[in-house]
Amino acid sequence: MERDEDEPQPWLPGEHLPNDARRMGLSRNVPDGAMLDFAGALDSRKTSHRLVAWVLLAAFLVPVLLTVLRLLG
């Protein structure tokens, strides 16, 4: 089976960073870029990926909500 030279190799990870993030100098080798690349690779058609997205959302929102509640209380 012959492969097209322009087709990406299956063992190389895809680049899922938005162009704005690349212009800012982010890559998957820095923590913020790695998180963006990971989140960009999630596929909403897969149930497990949706679950991971909800867990990530909770991981970022819970500390903010607790801080706001503490400030208001």
Number of C-alpha atoms within 10 A of each C-alpha: 3 4 8 8 7 6 7 11 11 7 6 7 10 12 12 17 20 13 10 9 14 12 9 9 10 19 19 16 10 10 11 13 20 16 16 17 22 14 16 14 15 15 12 11 8 9 10 12 15 14 12 13 16 12 12 13 11 13 11 11 12 11 11 12 12 11 12 11 10 9 8 7 6
